[in-house]
């Protein structure tokens, strides 16, 4: 798995582009990587781009383990996941629904531009 990180301080968005094989361990490492980045403030939005990733080995247990971790960003920060495959989108929707009960605004998308507009929108 390779991760490409982009920090947009003007829009206050961190984008992680993931390519290659993504598994449960890799999923959990994305949060750890974000947590350790000194260039990321807690009020930044978070966009995970999985269009070039294969997440066939991500399990429901891995998604639940991710949800069980403390939030890296503030509960008010928007979190978007872009996943084109049906399986990946379903897992991202599971994360979205389970995250609602624990705080933190998360949303699954199939289109990168839609996700980018949503995370940068200031309501």
N, C-alpha and C positions, 0 to 999 in steps of 0.2 A: 504494500500500500504506500502510495506517495500522497503527500499533503502539500498543497500550494496555499499559502496564506497571503491575504491582502487586507490591509487595514486602511480604511478611508476615514481619516480624522474629521474631515469636513461633514460628511454624512453620518459619522459615528457608527460605522458598520464594519464588522469583521467578517470576511468571507473566507471560508475554508473550502478549497476545491480538492476533492478526493478522487484519486484514480487507482485502478488496480483492485486487488481483492480486499474487501472489507469484511472483517469478522467481528465477533463480540469484543475481543480484546482491542481491536483497532477502534471500534466505536467508543469504548471507554477512554482510550488514549486521546481522542479528540477533545474531550472535556478537560483532561489533565493538561494538554498543550495550551488550551485557551487560558486556563487558570494560572499558568506560569508565565504568561506573556505580560511584561511590564508596560507595553504600549496599549493595552486594552483597559479601558475604564469600565466600571460596573454598569454604566448606563448605555453602553454600546448595544446595538442590535447585532444579531448573529445570523449569518446565512451559510448554510452547509450545502454545497453543490455536489451531488452524488451522480451527476449525469455520466461520468466516466468511470464509475466504480461498479464493481460486481459485489453485491452484498448477499449472495445466495446462502452464505453460512451465518448471517446474522440471525439470532434466535429471539423468541419472545423473552426468554430469560435475560438475554443481553440488553434488550430494550428496557426491561424492568429494572435491571441493575443500573442502567444509565439514569433512569428516573429517580432511583433511590439516592443518588449522589446529591450533595448540596448544590444549589444553583451557583453557577460561576458568575452570571450576570444578575442584575437586579430583577425582581419579579415583574417589573414594568417593562423590561427590555423585550423586544420582539425577537422571536427565534423562528427562522424559516428553513425548511428542508426541501430541496429540489430533488425529486426522484422520478425518473421516467417509467420504470418498470411497474407492473401491477403489484408484484410481490413487495417490492421496496416501498411503493406508495402506501400499501396496506400497513406495513410496519411503521412507517412515518405517521400514519393516521392513528395507529394505536398509541404511539408516543404522545401525539397531540391530545388525544382524549384522556389518557392517564395523567398527563402533566397538568391538565386543568384543575384537578383536585389538589395538587401540591403547589400551585402558584407558578407563575411564569407563562407568558403568552407564547404558544407555539402553533405553527401551522404548516401543513404539508402542501407542496405544490408540484406540478408536473412541468411548469414553464418557468425558466430562470428569470425572465423579465418581470413576470407577475410577482414572483417572490421578492425581487429587488425593490419593486415599487412598494410592496406591502411593508417591508422592514424599514424603508426610509420615510414612510408616511408619518407625519406628526399630527395626531388627532388631538 
